[in-house]
Amino acid sequence: MTQDQINFIRGLDPQGIDGTISTVLLDKNLANASFETVLKFLVQRLFQEKLYLVQQNIELSNKSFKEN
């Protein structure tokens, strides 16, 4: 990847709070990876994380509803 491409990925998380993006940026072989491969990885991983959070939200909402 070029430095511009790495900077693009870094710009997705300017505060450095997303562990998935940070993990990618810390990979010592990042410069040798293709931009497309890295973006595919990020899209897949972040989508999985989103699905997990949605499921957790549904479960917590259902639990809260049942308690009331």
Stockholm file with secondary structure:
# STOCKHOLM 1.0

chainA/1-68         MTQDQINFIRGLDPQGIDGTISTVLLDKNLANASFETVLKFLVQRLFQEKLYLVQQNIELSNKSFKEN
#=GR chainA/1-68 SS CCHHHHHHHHHTSTTCCCHHHHHHHHCTTGGGSCHHHHHHHHHHHHHHHHHHHHHHHHHHHHHHHHHC
#=GC SS_cons        CCHHHHHHHHHTSTTCCCHHHHHHHHCTTGGGSCHHHHHHHHHHHHHHHHHHHHHHHHHHHHHHHHHC
//
